Amino acid sequence: MSDAALWAALADPHRRAVVALLRTGPRTVGEIALACGLSQPSASKHLKVLREAGLVRVRQEAQRRVHTLDPAPLAALDAWLAPYRKLWGESLDALGRRLGARPDTTGPTPKD
């Protein structure tokens, strides 16, 4: 799995919907298609991209192919985002301190 494949897979909103659905548990292609409002061929194509990116695993159960989410690539993505999340948190903290230091202008206005 390459970082580029992971980002490309998650760039599509339909694939993000599939990932979100699989977060709740294993699903067949038919269940995924129905839940995400996709045709079965379209769902299969999205699942192929997700499998190639390492985000989805598939196993055969009798006549059915069951897809599950593989969280390992998401952990790698989370690790990559960690320094940016810290930066964003620091920015929000600074904004909060700045807003907390300002006089309240949302309250009632003084009467003459």
Backbone as a chain_set.jsonl record, in Angstrom:
{"seq": "MSDAALWAALADPHRRAVVALLRTGPRTVGEIALACGLSQPSASKHLKVLREAGLVRVRQEAQRRVHTLDPAPLAALDAWLAPYRKLWGESLDALGRRLGARPDTTGPTPKD", "coords": {"N": [[0.84, -1.176, 0.0], [0.634, 2.136, -0.908], [1.206, 5.537, 0.152], [0.089, 7.354, -1.61], [-1.892, 5.819, -2.879], [-3.572, 5.33, -0.731], [-4.45, 7.964, -0.038], [-5.69, 8.628, -2.473], [-7.706, 6.724, -2.559], [-9.292, 7.499, -0.398], [-10.104, 9.97, -1.214], [-12.423, 10.008, -2.666], [-15.871, 10.585, -2.176], [-17.807, 8.515, -2.139], [-16.295, 6.256, -1.549], [-15.367, 6.962, 0.958], [-17.781, 6.858, 2.297], [-18.277, 4.112, 2.145], [-16.147, 3.158, 3.7], [-16.883, 4.279, 6.17], [-19.269, 2.886, 6.592], [-18.323, 0.237, 6.741], [-16.947, 0.445, 9.056], [-18.772, -0.057, 10.99], [-19.157, -2.74, 10.831], [-18.702, -5.988, 9.171], [-19.646, -6.386, 5.698], [-21.531, -7.44, 2.804], [-21.154, -7.044, -0.779], [-23.64, -6.405, -1.9], [-25.046, -5.44, 0.356], [-23.498, -3.207, 0.934], [-23.804, -1.708, -1.415], [-26.568, -1.155, -1.331], [-26.822, 0.287, 1.114], [-25.221, 2.502, 0.613], [-26.32, 3.654, -1.597], [-25.523, 2.887, -4.171], [-24.945, 1.276, -7.364], [-24.516, -2.273, -7.778], [-22.259, -2.979, -9.441], [-20.833, -0.544, -9.331], [-20.326, -0.296, -6.58], [-18.662, -2.525, -6.295], [-16.449, -1.7, -7.806], [-15.536, 0.479, -6.289], [-14.895, -0.881, -3.941], [-12.79, -2.435, -4.86], [-10.781, -0.517, -5.295], [-10.448, 0.327, -2.652], [-9.556, -2.069, -1.505], [-7.12, -2.408, -2.868], [-5.748, -0.264, -1.829], [-5.355, -1.153, 0.664], [-7.213, -0.791, 2.636], [-9.473, -2.338, 2.915], [-10.439, -5.668, 3.538], [-11.241, -8.874, 2.176], [-13.232, -11.794, 2.498], [-14.167, -15.121, 1.741], [-17.296, -16.543, 2.247], [-18.973, -19.251, 1.975], [-21.082, -18.782, -0.654], [-20.825, -16.099, -0.605], [-19.021, -12.992, -0.579], [-17.425, -11.352, 1.887], [-16.783, -8.181, 3.142], [-14.441, -6.396, 5.087], [-13.255, -3.773, 7.216], [-9.896, -2.734, 7.308], [-8.061, -1.49, 9.787], [-5.383, -0.71, 9.944], [-4.049, 0.899, 7.845], [-5.384, 3.296, 8.338], [-4.467, 3.944, 10.858], [-1.837, 4.546, 10.25], [-2.272, 6.796, 8.691], [-3.404, 8.45, 10.629], [-1.186, 8.771, 12.319], [0.45, 10.226, 10.617], [-1.022, 12.572, 10.423], [-0.918, 13.571, 13.012], [1.065, 15.615, 13.895], [0.001, 17.84, 12.591], [-2.52, 18.008, 13.663], [-1.855, 18.71, 16.264], [-0.776, 21.228, 15.784], [-3.068, 22.539, 14.834], [-4.659, 22.362, 17.125], [-3.19, 23.96, 18.898], [-3.51, 26.413, 17.627], [-6.276, 26.791, 17.894], [-6.436, 26.906, 20.681], [-5.006, 29.273, 21.145], [-6.69, 31.08, 19.868], [-8.942, 30.796, 21.5], [-7.914, 31.821, 23.925], [-7.468, 34.446, 23.125], [-10.056, 35.304, 22.466], [-11.213, 35.028, 24.955], [-9.984, 37.055, 26.351], [-11.09, 39.348, 25.391], [-13.468, 42.014, 25.815], [-16.865, 41.348, 26.683], [-19.089, 41.604, 24.143], [-21.545, 40.782, 23.501], [-23.535, 40.902, 25.311], [-26.212, 42.617, 27.146], [-26.809, 46.031, 26.278], [-25.573, 48.982, 27.889], [-27.738, 51.227, 29.665], [-28.613, 54.671, 29.254]], "CA": [[0.0, 0.0, 0.0], [1.378, 3.391, -0.936], [0.474, 6.683, 0.694], [-0.703, 7.944, -2.694], [-3.077, 4.969, -3.076], [-4.452, 5.565, 0.42], [-5.08, 9.274, -0.213], [-6.573, 8.566, -3.638], [-8.884, 5.931, -2.19], [-10.131, 8.266, 0.528], [-10.506, 11.237, -1.833], [-13.765, 9.871, -3.236], [-16.888, 10.552, -1.119], [-18.467, 7.203, -2.074], [-15.401, 5.334, -0.846], [-15.398, 7.33, 2.384], [-19.043, 6.318, 2.823], [-18.079, 2.667, 2.299], [-15.28, 2.987, 4.868], [-17.7, 4.577, 7.348], [-20.198, 1.772, 6.766], [-17.577, -0.945, 7.187], [-16.531, 0.68, 10.44], [-19.801, -0.618, 11.864], [-19.116, -4.199, 10.759], [-18.538, -6.587, 7.838], [-20.795, -6.285, 4.788], [-21.403, -7.966, 1.448], [-21.25, -6.005, -1.806], [-25.045, -6.017, -1.998], [-25.385, -4.61, 1.513], [-22.787, -1.934, 0.773], [-24.458, -0.979, -2.511], [-27.862, -0.68, -0.852], [-26.647, 1.292, 2.159], [-24.547, 3.698, 0.08], [-27.031, 4.154, -2.766], [-24.719, 2.608, -5.359], [-25.232, 0.028, -8.066], [-23.571, -3.298, -7.36], [-20.981, -2.835, -10.14], [-20.137, 0.635, -8.813], [-19.829, -0.66, -5.248], [-17.538, -3.442, -6.502], [-15.295, -0.91, -8.264], [-15.032, 1.224, -5.134], [-14.278, -1.844, -3.041], [-11.509, -2.833, -5.442], [-9.833, 0.565, -4.992], [-10.192, 0.279, -1.215], [-8.72, -3.262, -1.26], [-5.775, -2.123, -3.381], [-5.133, 0.696, -0.909], [-5.155, -1.85, 1.931], [-8.219, -0.389, 3.615], [-10.543, -3.333, 3.007], [-10.113, -7.084, 3.316], [-12.408, -9.646, 1.747], [-13.144, -13.226, 2.755], [-15.236, -15.907, 1.134], [-18.16, -17.309, 3.151], [-19.846, -20.005, 1.062], [-21.246, -18.084, -1.934], [-20.737, -14.648, -0.379], [-17.74, -12.342, -0.277], [-17.683, -10.412, 2.979], [-15.749, -7.144, 3.204], [-14.215, -5.812, 6.405], [-12.32, -2.652, 7.254], [-8.579, -2.972, 7.901], [-7.736, -0.183, 10.372], [-3.941, -0.41, 9.956], [-3.699, 2.084, 7.057], [-5.939, 4.49, 8.982], [-3.553, 4.267, 11.952], [-0.693, 5.216, 9.627], [-2.755, 8.124, 8.311], [-3.545, 9.195, 11.877], [0.163, 9.124, 12.762], [0.932, 11.281, 9.726], [-1.776, 13.792, 10.718], [-0.731, 13.979, 14.411], [1.68, 16.928, 14.097], [-0.901, 18.88, 12.093], [-3.588, 18.106, 14.649], [-1.277, 19.469, 17.371], [-0.688, 22.605, 15.315], [-4.431, 23.059, 14.798], [-5.087, 22.508, 18.52], [-2.521, 25.142, 19.442], [-4.15, 27.59, 17.026], [-7.585, 26.958, 18.531], [-6.191, 27.354, 22.05], [-4.635, 30.687, 21.075], [-7.919, 31.812, 19.547], [-9.757, 30.794, 22.713], [-7.328, 32.778, 24.88], [-7.686, 35.796, 22.597], [-11.477, 35.628, 22.624], [-11.474, 35.138, 26.39], [-9.418, 38.315, 26.834], [-11.867, 40.472, 24.847], [-14.685, 42.327, 26.572], [-18.071, 40.728, 26.146], [-19.888, 42.563, 23.372], [-22.807, 40.144, 23.114], [-24.519, 41.086, 26.377], [-27.094, 43.784, 27.029], [-26.139, 47.325, 26.182], [-25.871, 49.834, 29.061], [-28.75, 52.269, 29.461], [-28.153, 56.024, 29.623]], "C": [[0.882, 1.235, 0.0], [0.522, 4.492, -0.328], [-0.418, 7.302, -0.369], [-1.977, 7.144, -2.934], [-4.078, 5.181, -1.944], [-5.186, 6.888, 0.28], [-6.068, 9.257, -1.379], [-7.851, 7.793, -3.306], [-9.839, 6.731, -1.316], [-10.61, 9.59, -0.053], [-11.942, 11.195, -2.343], [-14.817, 9.774, -2.123], [-17.629, 9.212, -1.021], [-17.6, 6.207, -1.318], [-15.325, 5.676, 0.635], [-16.675, 6.829, 3.032], [-18.938, 4.816, 3.052], [-17.22, 2.394, 3.527], [-16.077, 3.233, 6.149], [-18.681, 3.439, 7.632], [-19.478, 0.543, 7.307], [-17.033, -0.776, 8.602], [-17.522, 0.056, 11.414], [-19.851, -2.139, 11.809], [-18.989, -4.692, 9.333], [-19.82, -6.503, 7.016], [-20.481, -6.985, 3.469], [-21.5, -6.798, 0.469], [-22.688, -5.502, -1.914], [-25.474, -5.109, -0.856], [-24.732, -3.227, 1.402], [-23.468, -1.079, -0.295], [-25.771, -0.366, -2.027], [-27.698, 0.463, 0.149], [-26.059, 2.597, 1.622], [-25.231, 4.268, -1.16], [-26.261, 3.981, -4.056], [-25.269, 1.387, -6.084], [-24.209, -0.996, -7.59], [-22.242, -3.21, -8.117], [-20.161, -1.64, -9.634], [-19.551, 0.345, -7.432], [-18.615, -1.576, -5.365], [-16.283, -2.69, -6.93], [-14.685, -0.12, -7.11], [-14.338, 0.293, -4.148], [-12.912, -2.305, -3.556], [-10.439, -1.783, -5.131], [-9.459, 0.528, -3.508], [-9.328, -0.931, -0.839], [-7.288, -3.001, -1.698], [-5.021, -1.131, -2.505], [-4.878, 0.067, 0.459], [-6.173, -1.527, 2.993], [-9.299, -1.441, 3.861], [-9.965, -4.717, 2.746], [-11.394, -7.798, 2.911], [-12.169, -11.119, 2.077], [-14.368, -13.911, 2.153], [-15.977, -16.655, 2.228], [-19.202, -17.991, 2.281], [-19.915, -19.257, -0.266], [-21.053, -16.569, -1.813], [-19.303, -14.199, -0.151], [-18.039, -11.234, 0.734], [-16.485, -9.472, 3.116], [-15.676, -6.582, 4.618], [-13.185, -4.689, 6.284], [-11.015, -3.109, 7.894], [-8.114, -1.631, 8.465], [-6.262, 0.195, 10.3], [-3.569, 0.797, 9.092], [-4.25, 3.378, 7.664], [-5.076, 4.913, 10.161], [-2.328, 4.99, 11.403], [-1.072, 6.636, 9.217], [-2.887, 9.016, 9.546], [-2.178, 9.645, 12.397], [0.728, 10.256, 11.906], [0.265, 12.62, 10.06], [-1.495, 14.355, 12.109], [-0.055, 15.337, 14.568], [0.795, 18.081, 13.62], [-2.056, 19.094, 13.057], [-3.101, 18.929, 15.841], [-1.209, 20.943, 17.003], [-2.069, 23.265, 15.321], [-4.943, 23.292, 16.216], [-4.469, 23.736, 19.165], [-3.152, 26.418, 18.894], [-5.506, 27.851, 17.664], [-7.441, 27.427, 19.976], [-5.851, 28.841, 22.079], [-5.855, 31.55, 20.766], [-8.812, 31.905, 20.777], [-9.23, 31.778, 23.748], [-7.601, 34.207, 24.423], [-9.15, 36.209, 22.768], [-11.848, 35.797, 24.092], [-10.976, 36.451, 26.971], [-10.207, 39.528, 26.353], [-13.066, 40.751, 25.736], [-15.896, 41.711, 25.885], [-18.915, 41.776, 25.447], [-21.232, 41.972, 22.987], [-23.893, 40.364, 24.146], [-25.389, 42.308, 26.154], [-26.285, 45.084, 26.981], [-26.512, 48.175, 27.396], [-26.898, 50.903, 28.705], [-28.203, 53.606, 29.927], [-28.851, 56.522, 30.832]], "O": [[1.783, 1.356, 0.83], [-0.705, 4.406, -0.292], [-1.539, 7.724, -0.083], [-3.035, 7.728, -3.168], [-5.287, 5.207, -2.173], [-6.403, 6.944, 0.456], [-7.161, 9.813, -1.276], [-8.943, 8.173, -3.728], [-11.056, 6.647, -1.479], [-11.441, 10.264, 0.556], [-12.6, 12.231, -2.441], [-14.667, 8.957, -1.214], [-18.038, 8.817, 0.071], [-18.109, 5.405, -0.535], [-15.23, 4.781, 1.475], [-16.661, 6.417, 4.192], [-19.453, 4.302, 4.045], [-17.529, 1.497, 4.311], [-15.955, 2.473, 7.11], [-18.894, 3.076, 8.789], [-19.967, -0.115, 8.226], [-16.698, -1.759, 9.263], [-17.157, -0.314, 12.529], [-20.508, -2.767, 12.639], [-19.146, -3.919, 8.389], [-20.926, -6.543, 7.555], [-19.323, -7.106, 3.072], [-21.886, -5.693, 0.85], [-22.918, -4.297, -2.008], [-26.181, -4.125, -1.07], [-25.342, -2.211, 1.734], [-23.682, 0.118, -0.105], [-26.048, 0.804, -2.287], [-28.367, 1.49, 0.036], [-26.372, 3.674, 2.129], [-24.768, 5.265, -1.715], [-26.334, 4.832, -4.943], [-25.969, 0.565, -5.493], [-23.159, -0.632, -7.061], [-21.186, -3.351, -7.499], [-18.938, -1.723, -9.524], [-18.407, 0.703, -7.153], [-17.648, -1.424, -4.619], [-15.182, -3.001, -6.476], [-13.463, -0.059, -6.969], [-13.302, 0.646, -3.583], [-11.992, -2.535, -2.772], [-9.322, -2.128, -4.747], [-8.29, 0.68, -3.154], [-8.47, -0.834, 0.038], [-6.346, -3.335, -0.979], [-3.791, -1.159, -2.448], [-4.252, 0.688, 1.319], [-6.021, -1.944, 4.142], [-9.96, -1.429, 4.899], [-9.126, -4.911, 1.866], [-12.494, -7.373, 3.263], [-11.053, -11.623, 1.953], [-15.453, -13.335, 2.077], [-15.355, -17.33, 3.05], [-20.197, -17.377, 1.895], [-18.894, -19.115, -0.939], [-21.114, -15.849, -2.809], [-18.483, -14.934, 0.399], [-18.803, -10.308, 0.461], [-15.337, -9.908, 3.194], [-16.695, -6.328, 5.261], [-12.361, -4.67, 5.369], [-11.032, -3.798, 8.914], [-7.804, -0.721, 7.696], [-5.926, 1.346, 10.577], [-2.829, 1.66, 9.565], [-3.642, 4.438, 7.517], [-4.958, 6.105, 10.444], [-1.834, 5.936, 12.017], [-0.282, 7.566, 9.378], [-2.524, 10.192, 9.513], [-2.033, 10.775, 12.864], [1.408, 11.144, 12.42], [0.901, 13.671, 9.992], [-1.808, 15.518, 12.364], [-0.564, 16.164, 15.325], [0.839, 19.173, 14.186], [-2.517, 20.22, 13.248], [-3.847, 19.752, 16.372], [-1.545, 21.807, 17.813], [-2.219, 24.406, 15.759], [-5.59, 24.305, 16.483], [-5.141, 24.468, 19.891], [-3.308, 27.397, 19.625], [-5.851, 28.999, 17.945], [-8.228, 28.249, 20.445], [-6.344, 29.58, 22.93], [-6.024, 32.626, 21.341], [-9.373, 32.962, 21.066], [-10.009, 32.491, 24.38], [-7.926, 35.075, 25.234], [-9.439, 37.336, 23.17], [-12.701, 36.617, 24.43], [-11.498, 36.912, 27.986], [-10.008, 40.631, 26.864], [-13.62, 39.835, 26.344], [-15.936, 41.577, 24.663], [-19.398, 42.719, 26.074], [-21.985, 42.585, 22.229], [-25.056, 40.049, 23.893], [-25.318, 42.956, 25.109], [-25.215, 45.193, 27.578], [-27.641, 48.098, 27.881], [-26.919, 51.415, 27.586], [-27.425, 53.67, 30.878], [-28.588, 57.637, 31.282]]}, "num_chains": 1, "name": "protein.A"}
